[in-house]
Amino acid sequence: MILVDDDDPKFFQLLYPNFWPIDGAPESHRALAAAATLTASVKIAKVLVVGNNVHVSAELLLPTAAAIEAVLERSVATIRAAVERFRTLMTADVGTCEPIGRDDAPRDFGEWRPRF
């Protein structure tokens, strides 16, 4: 879903709503942690827990409204990557995960990945 703001034509938001339904408080806590991790580590992605669902968006400020064509494909790829990483974090066995972080990110904003 592409959202535009008539008052700000250079703002672009690509939204994938309700891609993960949340079932109860324990899953909600884990979803909030995963969302924070991914929002901090995936460029331009915002992963949000809203009610009992999780949404992901890619948000950009463009030099011109027509520039959307130049960024659309990469924005879709970013959303797909964020969704896949979210699913991995939510389905990984916490006991078999290790923290990893980006070199330029604060260490407490690491992400989790399964150990192989």
Secondary structure, DSSP 8 states (H G I E B T S, - for coil): -EEEETTEEEEEEEEEEEEEE--SHHHHHHHHHHHHHHHHHSTTEEEEEETTEEEEEEEEE-SSGGGHHHHHHHHHHHHHHHHHHHHHHHHS-GGGEEEE--TTS-GGG-EEEE--
